[in-house]
Amino acid sequence: MPPVATDADGVFLATLNAAKTELAYVINVRNAEGVVMAHVHCGPEVEDSPAVAFIHGQGMVPGEELFFPPA
């Protein structure tokens, strides 16, 4: 996705357990209004890499906090 110019700022910190079965994360965001989705991309920063984990919005299953789409 191409970047969008906003005043929003944030930090995403994540830790994957040794078995690679659980991801603990913290998100801190400021100056963001009307957020419609949040997800994590996997790949080089310079590429439009695929979203691999949905945190908020499209792709979420009600009641789940984090959703990994099927590979």
N, C-alpha and C positions, 0 to 999 in steps of 0.2 A: 504494500500500500504506500502511496506517496505520503510524505509528511503533511500535516495540517498545521498552519500557524495559529497558535493560541497562547494564552498566558498560563496555561496549565503546566504543572510540574509534578514530578513524582519519582518515587523510588520503589523498586520491586526487589525484594530479597528472598531467595528460596534455597532450601537445603533438601537434597534427595538422600534418603536413607541408603545404607550399604546394599540392601537387597534390591534397591531401585523399585520399591513398591509403594512408597509413601513420600509425598512432597509436602514439607511445611513451608508456609510462606507468609510474608507480611507485606502489605502495600500501604504506602503513605502518599496521599495525593493532596495537592492544594490548587486553588484557583481553577477548579474544574466544575462546570455546571452542565447538566443535561447529558451526562455520560450514558451512551446507549449500549456499549459493550467494552469488555476488557478481556484480552487473551494474550497468550504467550506464543511467540513465533520461535521456530527452531531453525537456525541456519546462519550463514554469514550476514553481518549487518548490511552489507552492500546489495544483498539480494532480496527479492520479494519472497521470503520463505514461508512455508505453510504454518498456519496456526495449529498448535499441538495441544493446548490446554485452554479451555474457556473459563474465565473467572466471573464474568458478569455479562448478561444479555444473551444475544443470539447464540444458539447451540447449547444453552443450559437446560438441564432437566430439573423441574420443580423439586425443591428439597435437597438438591445436591449443591455443595459449595464449590466444587471444582469438577469439571467434566473433561475427560480425555476422549477425543473422537476415535473411532476404530481405525487401526492402521491400514 
